[in-house]
């Protein structure tokens, strides 16, 4: 009796049961870099389309050919820090390209009005400013809870309603007198400074004359000593 041996063949498992190889791991920095470069490429492409359209419209309106202006474009590219065909260097800390641009921020304002000097004359008082200067402390003491602007409002109301015309004239004369006194004080200080300068000049001239006299005496003594040295000494004959 013949026995038949059947060969056993192994069938491969279905694709779902096959061991899938894990994808290669990539760092977050590399992924961010790729996304950034693609985004920059898309932006550059859109910008290039707009620039080409503007250039074509401008050349068409001016009657220029497509080859005109290439030399100027090359000069502009030479002035750029990075060539459009070169990629910016990678920042090792972030893994992203670093671009150098203009510094941003608020520019310092140029002071138009010059600073007042300490020795500059003060502004002369008016009747109202003198009234405020002398009345403000009393109102401030009576109303310590109020702010400065509220106190000034009360003083201004007092000047407008409580002070009469004759009294305002008195305040005006007092303000004028204060201004005259300040001017006299400034003139006296200026005169004292001039006197000190003149006295310093005179003292300097006197010291200079004394030094010249001393130099003259010293030169005379030196001349006398030199003459004595230059005289031939008499040698006694034996």
Helices and strands as residue ranges (DSSP letters): G 15-17, H 28-62, H 70-79, H 127-142, H 148-161, H 165-230
